[in-house]
Amino acid sequence: MNDQHRQPSRDRRAALKSRHRRAIVEAAAALMTETGGTGFTVDQLAERADVSRRTVFNHFRSLDDIVLEVFGQMLEAIVDSIEANLTASDGDRPGSMFDEFAAAIRSTDLLTPITRLKQFLKQEGHEPAPSRAALFERAMNDVSARLAAIMTRRHPRVDPLVVDLMCGALISGGAVTVQRWEQTTGGVVTASSRRVWSELLDRMIAVNRDGYGSVGPASS
């Protein structure tokens, strides 16, 4: 068989592989939405995706890897929104790289996708198991790395270590801020709880901008 005959065959296999992987991830996302968590089995996933159990493991090593990919797609929307807000400010950039990044974070709805992610991690009202909590941490680390790459492209003369530290601090601070917001509001997104979120987010950004030595007493 010559190369001209082999190429269509390879293309068909690649297309089928891509279609199966997409079906698996979409099925996982649908099951997570329906159940409000990640407690589905491989057999349930395979049935929803209309593939065999073997096909699932041909594409992913474990259910955790599938869940992580779903998380990654959800968090990709956050990265895209932050990047869009950075681009929108190009005509009137703040005075520093930090202020530019902080303004984009403030303009992005972080609360909705992050609370949805955390809800998926919880099982029957309980806190997430360590393995699931680790997935959330891995996903947030990926967001930090991708945002650092964006900021490095925008500010190529800035030390990459400084960019990594800035993005890591703000994204990690955001995760802590979500925890405090949940403790304060019960984790329910309302107009009132969004105001609490904005206040907590401003405090977190101020601490990272001005340093921990500038922090005063906790607000009542």
Phi, psi and chi 1 to 4 in degrees:
 res  aa     phi    psi   chi1   chi2   chi3   chi4
   1 MET       -  130.3 -176.1  179.3  -65.3      -
   2 ASN   -83.7  175.1   59.9   34.6      -      -
   3 ASP   -64.5  -30.6  -71.1  -18.5      -      -
   4 GLN   -64.5  -33.4  -71.9 -177.9  -26.9      -
   5 HIS   -79.6  -33.4  -71.7  112.9      -      -
   6 ARG   -68.7  -36.9  -69.6 -165.1 -170.6   98.3
   7 GLN   -60.7  -48.8 -174.3   61.0   43.5      -
   8 PRO   -59.4  -36.8  -24.8   35.7      -      -
   9 SER   -64.0  -44.3  178.9      -      -      -
  10 ARG   -63.2  -40.1  -73.9 -162.7  -65.1  -93.3
  11 ASP   -63.7  -40.9  -70.8  -14.0      -      -
  12 ARG   -65.1  -41.0  -76.4 -166.5  -64.2  -89.2
  13 ARG   -64.3  -41.7  -73.6 -162.7  -62.5  -89.8
  14 ALA   -64.6  -40.8      -      -      -      -
  15 ALA   -65.5  -41.0      -      -      -      -
  16 LEU   -64.9  -42.1 -179.2   61.9      -      -
  17 LYS   -61.7  -43.9 -175.8  175.7 -179.5  179.4
  18 SER   -64.1  -40.5  176.2      -      -      -
  19 ARG   -65.4  -40.9 -173.8  163.5   64.8 -110.1
  20 HIS   -64.1  -44.6  -78.0  166.0      -      -
  21 ARG   -62.4  -43.6 -175.5 -179.5 -176.8   90.7
  22 ARG   -63.2  -40.7 -175.2  168.3   60.4 -108.5
  23 ALA   -63.4  -39.7      -      -      -      -
  24 ILE   -64.1  -47.1  -67.1  166.1      -      -
  25 VAL   -65.5  -42.5  174.2      -      -      -
  26 GLU   -64.9  -38.1  -70.8  175.3   -6.7      -
  27 ALA   -65.2  -40.6      -      -      -      -
  28 ALA   -63.0  -43.5      -      -      -      -
  29 ALA   -62.2  -40.6      -      -      -      -
  30 ALA   -65.3  -43.2      -      -      -      -
  31 LEU   -65.0  -38.3  -73.1  168.7      -      -
  32 MET   -64.4  -39.8  -71.3  164.6   66.5      -
  33 THR   -67.7  -42.5  -61.2      -      -      -
  34 GLU   -68.7  -40.3  -69.2  172.0   11.4      -
  35 THR   -93.4  -14.6   64.0      -      -      -
  36 GLY    72.3   19.5      -      -      -      -
  37 GLY  -166.1 -164.1      -      -      -      -
  38 THR  -120.1   23.9   58.6      -      -      -
  39 GLY   -88.7   31.5      -      -      -      -
  40 PHE   -91.2  163.0   51.6   86.2      -      -
  41 THR  -100.2  167.6   66.9      -      -      -
  42 VAL   -62.6  -39.2  174.7      -      -      -
  43 ASP   -63.9  -41.4  -70.8  -26.9      -      -
  44 GLN   -63.7  -40.4  -70.8  172.1  -39.1      -
  45 LEU   -65.4  -45.3  177.3   61.0      -      -
  46 ALA   -62.0  -41.1      -      -      -      -
  47 GLU   -64.3  -43.9 -178.9  178.9    1.6      -
  48 ARG   -64.6  -38.8  174.4   60.3   65.2   92.8
  49 ALA   -80.8   -9.2      -      -      -      -
  50 ASP    61.0   44.2 -164.9   22.5      -      -
  51 VAL  -133.8  171.4  -61.3      -      -      -
  52 SER   -83.4  161.4   68.4      -      -      -
  53 ARG   -58.5  -39.4  180.0 -174.1  178.1   94.1
  54 ARG   -62.3  -39.1  178.1  178.8  177.7 -179.2
  55 THR   -63.1  -38.5  -62.0      -      -      -
  56 VAL   -56.9  -47.1  171.6      -      -      -
  57 PHE   -80.3  -11.0  -73.4  114.1      -      -
  58 ASN   -71.6  -23.9  -78.2  -18.2      -      -
  59 HIS  -103.0  -29.2  -71.0  -86.5      -      -
  60 PHE  -137.0  144.3  -62.7   95.3      -      -
  61 ARG   -75.2  -29.5  -68.6  176.5  -59.5  176.1
  62 SER  -158.2  169.0   65.7      -      -      -
  63 LEU   -62.2  -34.8  -82.6  175.8      -      -
  64 ASP   -59.2  -39.1  -81.6   -5.5      -      -
  65 ASP   -65.6  -35.5  -76.5  -13.7      -      -
  66 ILE   -68.6  -45.8  -59.4  170.1      -      -
  67 VAL   -59.9  -41.2  170.4      -      -      -
  68 LEU   -62.1  -37.9 -175.0   61.2      -      -
  69 GLU   -66.9  -39.1 -180.0  139.6  -20.3      -
  70 VAL   -62.6  -45.1  175.6      -      -      -
  71 PHE   -57.7  -43.3  -73.8  174.6      -      -
  72 GLY   -59.5  -40.4      -      -      -      -
  73 GLN   -67.7  -37.5  -68.6 -174.6   -1.8      -
  74 MET   -67.3  -42.2  -66.1  174.2   64.2      -
  75 LEU   -72.7  -23.1  -70.3  169.5      -      -
  76 GLU   -59.3  -33.3 -175.0  175.0   -9.4      -
  77 ALA   -65.3  -35.2      -      -      -      -
  78 ILE   -65.0  -47.4  -64.6  178.2      -      -
  79 VAL   -59.5  -44.1  174.9      -      -      -
  80 ASP   -61.9  -39.9  -70.4  -15.6      -      -
  81 SER   -67.1  -43.1  -65.3      -      -      -
  82 ILE   -63.4  -42.8  -67.0  174.4      -      -
  83 GLU   -64.0  -38.9 -175.3  172.1   19.3      -
  84 ALA   -63.7  -39.5      -      -      -      -
  85 ASN   -70.6  -31.4  -73.5  -37.5      -      -
  86 LEU   -64.1  -45.2  -75.5  165.9      -      -
  87 THR   -64.2  -38.8  -57.9      -      -      -
  88 ALA   -63.1  -25.7      -      -      -      -
  89 SER   -92.0    4.9   69.4      -      -      -
  90 ASP   -59.6  -33.5  -80.6  -15.5      -      -
  91 GLY   -74.7  -17.1      -      -      -      -
  92 ASP  -145.7   64.7 -176.3   25.2      -      -
  93 ARG   -67.1  141.0  -71.3 -167.1 -178.4 -175.3
  94 PRO   -61.6  173.5  -20.4   32.3      -      -
  95 GLY   -72.8  -15.5      -      -      -      -
  96 SER  -142.0  163.8   71.8      -      -      -
  97 MET   -60.4  -40.8  178.4 -179.9   68.1      -
  98 PHE   -61.9  -48.6 -179.3   92.0      -      -
  99 ASP   -62.5  -36.6  -70.7  -23.4      -      -
 100 GLU   -62.4  -45.9  173.7 -170.9  -30.1      -
 101 PHE   -68.2  -42.6 -169.7   50.0      -      -
 102 ALA   -63.3  -39.9      -      -      -      -
 103 ALA   -63.8  -38.7      -      -      -      -
 104 ALA   -66.4  -38.3      -      -      -      -
 105 ILE   -65.3  -42.8  -71.1  175.8      -      -
 106 ARG   -62.0  -32.8  -74.3 -168.6 -178.7   97.5
 107 SER   -82.5   -6.2  -59.9      -      -      -
 108 THR  -101.6  136.4  -58.1      -      -      -
 109 ASP   -77.4   92.6  178.8   13.9      -      -
 110 LEU   -85.2  -27.6  -60.5  174.3      -      -
 111 LEU   -64.9  -46.3 -159.8   54.7      -      -
 112 THR   -61.6  -54.0  -59.7      -      -      -
 113 PRO   -68.4  -35.2   22.2  -32.6      -      -
 114 ILE   -70.2  -41.4  -70.0  178.0      -      -
 115 THR   -66.2  -33.4   51.7      -      -      -
 116 ARG   -66.2  -41.5 -171.8 -179.6  180.0 -150.3
 117 LEU   -61.3  -46.5  -79.9  169.0      -      -
 118 LYS   -65.1  -33.8  -69.3  178.4   74.7   67.1
 119 GLN   -65.8  -39.7 -177.6   61.5   42.5      -
 120 PHE   -60.4  -33.4  -77.1  158.2      -      -
 121 LEU   -73.8  -27.0  -72.6  169.1      -      -
 122 LYS   -79.4  144.4  -66.9  179.8  179.7  179.7
 123 GLN  -119.3  115.5  -61.3  -64.3  -42.7      -
 124 GLU    53.0   43.3  -61.6  178.2   -3.2      -
 125 GLY    83.5   -5.1      -      -      -      -
 126 HIS   -91.9  162.1  -60.9  -65.7      -      -
 127 GLU   -65.8  153.4  -72.8  -55.5  -54.4      -
 128 PRO   -63.4  146.7   19.6  -31.1      -      -
 129 ALA   -64.5  157.0      -      -      -      -
 130 PRO   -53.0  -38.7  -28.4   35.6      -      -
 131 SER   -65.7  -38.0   62.8      -      -      -
 132 ARG   -72.6  -39.5  -67.6  -63.2 -163.2 -120.3
 133 ALA   -61.7  -35.7      -      -      -      -
 134 ALA   -66.4  -34.0      -      -      -      -
 135 LEU   -62.5  -43.1  -74.8 -178.5      -      -
 136 PHE   -61.6  -43.0 -178.6   76.2      -      -
 137 GLU   -63.7  -42.3 -176.5  176.4   -9.2      -
 138 ARG   -61.6  -41.6  -75.9  172.4   60.4 -170.6
 139 ALA   -64.8  -41.3      -      -      -      -
 140 MET   -67.7  -36.6  -65.7  -57.8  -71.7      -
 141 ASN   -62.7  -37.1  -73.4  -19.0      -      -
 142 ASP   -66.1  -40.4 -178.6   61.8      -      -
 143 VAL   -59.4  -45.9  167.4      -      -      -
 144 SER   -58.8  -44.1  176.9      -      -      -
 145 ALA   -65.3  -40.6      -      -      -      -
 146 ARG   -69.3  -38.6  -67.8  173.4   60.7 -167.1
 147 LEU   -67.6  -36.7  -72.0  171.2      -      -
 148 ALA   -62.2  -38.7      -      -      -      -
 149 ALA   -64.0  -39.9      -      -      -      -
 150 ILE   -64.0  -46.3  -69.0  169.2      -      -
 151 MET   -67.3  -33.7  -65.1  -54.1  -65.6      -
 152 THR   -65.3  -39.2  -63.0      -      -      -
 153 ARG   -64.7  -35.2  -71.4 -163.3  -59.2  -90.3
 154 ARG   -77.4  -27.0  -67.6  174.1   64.9   83.8
 155 HIS  -132.3   68.2  -61.4  -86.7      -      -
 156 PRO   -64.3  -18.6   22.9  -33.4      -      -
 157 ARG   -88.0   -8.9  -64.1 -174.3  178.6 -177.7
 158 VAL   -81.8  141.3  176.0      -      -      -
 159 ASP   -54.3  122.8 -176.1  -14.9      -      -
 160 PRO   -56.1  -31.8  -25.7   34.9      -      -
 161 LEU   -62.8  -40.4  175.1   61.0      -      -
 162 VAL   -63.0  -42.0  172.9      -      -      -
 163 VAL   -63.4  -45.7  178.0      -      -      -
 164 ASP   -60.3  -43.3  -72.3  -14.0      -      -
 165 LEU   -65.2  -42.5  -70.8  170.6      -      -
 166 MET   -62.2  -50.0  178.6 -169.4   72.8      -
 167 CYS   -65.3  -42.5  -67.3      -      -      -
 168 GLY   -61.6  -42.0      -      -      -      -
 169 ALA   -65.8  -42.6      -      -      -      -
 170 LEU   -72.9  -38.4  -73.2  174.7      -      -
 171 ILE   -70.5  -43.3  -64.4  -57.4      -      -
 172 SER   -63.1  -40.9  -63.7      -      -      -
 173 GLY   -62.1  -35.3      -      -      -      -
 174 GLY   -64.0  -39.4      -      -      -      -
 175 ALA   -64.0  -41.4      -      -      -      -
 176 VAL   -65.5  -39.2  173.0      -      -      -
 177 THR   -63.1  -37.8  -57.0      -      -      -
 178 VAL   -61.6  -42.8  168.6      -      -      -
 179 GLN   -60.7  -44.9  -67.2  176.4   -4.5      -
 180 ARG   -65.5  -38.0  179.6   55.6   60.2   90.0
 181 TRP   -62.4  -42.6  172.4   83.2      -      -
 182 GLU   -62.4  -41.9  -72.0  178.9  -34.7      -
 183 GLN   -63.9  -36.0  -66.5  168.2    3.0      -
 184 THR   -79.9  -37.0  -55.8      -      -      -
 185 THR  -111.9   -8.5   65.6      -      -      -
 186 GLY    83.6    3.1      -      -      -      -
 187 GLY    78.1   17.2      -      -      -      -
 188 VAL  -101.3  126.6  179.0      -      -      -
 189 VAL   -82.2  112.6  179.3      -      -      -
 190 THR  -137.0  174.2   63.9      -      -      -
 191 ALA   -60.3  -40.5      -      -      -      -
 192 SER   -66.7  -45.0  176.2      -      -      -
 193 SER   -68.9  -28.5   70.7      -      -      -
 194 ARG   -65.9  -34.3  -77.2 -172.0  179.4  -82.2
 195 ARG   -65.9  -40.0  -73.9 -166.8  -68.6  -87.9
 196 VAL   -61.3  -43.5  173.4      -      -      -
 197 TRP   -58.6  -45.9  166.3 -104.0      -      -
 198 SER   -61.3  -40.5  -65.6      -      -      -
 199 GLU   -65.9  -44.8  -67.5  169.2    0.3      -
 200 LEU   -65.2  -40.1  -69.5  171.3      -      -
 201 LEU   -63.3  -41.9 -174.0   64.7      -      -
 202 ASP   -62.0  -40.2  -77.3  -16.8      -      -
 203 ARG   -64.6  -42.5  -71.2  178.0   60.3 -167.1
 204 MET   -62.9  -43.2 -176.5  -85.6  -69.7      -
 205 ILE   -65.0  -41.2  -70.4  172.1      -      -
 206 ALA   -62.7  -40.5      -      -      -      -
 207 VAL   -62.6  -43.4  166.7      -      -      -
 208 ASN   -69.8  -31.0  -80.7  -78.4      -      -
 209 ARG   -77.4  -44.4 -178.5 -173.1   61.4 -126.8
 210 ASP   -98.5  -14.2  -58.4  -31.6      -      -
 211 GLY    97.4  153.6      -      -      -      -
 212 TYR   -70.8  -22.9  -62.0   96.7      -      -
 213 GLY   -68.6  -16.8      -      -      -      -
 214 SER   -89.1   -3.3   63.7      -      -      -
 215 VAL   -73.1  131.4  178.6      -      -      -
 216 GLY   -93.4 -166.2      -      -      -      -
 217 PRO   -65.8  155.8   23.6  -33.9      -      -
 218 ALA   -64.0  143.1      -      -      -      -
 219 SER   -73.7  149.6   58.4      -      -      -
 220 SER   -82.2      -   56.9      -      -      -
